[in-house]
């Protein structure tokens, strides 16, 4: 008489689970790298769009927005976002760039990599330094979250 077998043995289950874990371990790093690369590309595209907005701003005002000594993006945000509801006595300012409000923290604009954008106005002769990458216009950059604080920028 032969014994009727119902289900899987413990060894078979352990082998199948081990194979699934090995496959998952090989796939997950590839997925996270893909997410990182897509966020990096989106950030580079956003810098390109801000460059276009700054060119329009410069065309209207004859100069780029001033920077601050920390090179934060606060002045950039103030200059490009406009004010659709100006306070009494203020002129309505044109919006040059549609900043995402959830990415503005304390007046500074953050990339999808959760790193702040930096802005430096380079066109005025009085403030030129050797660290400027685009000496006749402006520099915009942010950390890529991995290699350096200038990992994604408008000069590479």
FENMO-V152317 format. One record per residue. N is the residue number from 1. D_LAST is the distance of its C-alpha to the last C-alpha in Angstrom with 1 decimal. Layout:
# FENMO-V152317
N:D_LAST
N:D_LAST
This chain:
# FENMO-V152317
1:77.5
2:73.7
3:71.6
4:69.5
5:65.9
6:64.1
7:60.3
8:58.0
9:58.6
10:56.6
11:55.1
12:53.9
13:52.2
14:50.5
15:49.3
16:47.8
17:46.1
18:44.7
19:43.2
20:41.7
21:40.1
22:38.6
23:37.1
24:35.7
25:34.2
26:32.4
27:31.1
28:30.0
29:27.0
30:25.7
31:26.1
32:24.4
33:21.3
34:21.4
35:21.6
36:18.7
37:16.4
38:17.8
39:17.3
40:13.6
41:13.3
42:15.5
43:13.5
44:10.3
45:12.9
46:14.5
47:11.6
48:11.6
49:15.4
50:15.4
51:13.5
52:16.4
53:18.9
54:17.9
55:18.3
56:21.7
57:22.6
58:21.9
59:23.9
60:26.8
61:26.9
62:25.5
63:23.2
64:20.5
65:21.9
66:22.6
67:20.9
68:23.0
69:23.2
70:21.8
71:18.6
72:20.0
73:19.4
74:23.2
75:23.2
76:20.5
77:22.7
78:25.8
79:24.6
80:23.2
81:25.7
82:28.8
83:32.3
84:34.5
85:37.4
86:37.5
87:40.0
88:43.0
89:42.5
90:38.7
91:37.2
92:35.4
93:31.6
94:29.7
95:27.2
96:23.7
97:22.2
98:24.1
99:23.2
100:24.8
101:27.5
102:27.6
103:24.0
104:25.1
105:26.7
106:28.3
107:26.5
108:23.0
109:20.8
110:19.9
111:17.6
112:19.4
113:18.6
114:20.9
115:18.4
116:18.4
117:15.7
118:15.3
119:15.3
120:15.7
121:17.2
122:16.5
123:18.7
124:22.0
125:23.0
126:25.0
127:22.2
128:19.6
129:18.6
130:16.6
131:14.3
132:12.8
133:9.3
134:10.4
135:14.0
136:15.7
137:14.6
138:13.3
139:10.8
140:11.0
141:10.3
142:12.5
143:13.6
144:13.3
145:16.9
146:16.7
147:14.6
148:13.5
149:13.8
150:10.1
151:9.4
152:8.1
153:6.5
154:6.0
155:3.8
156:0.0
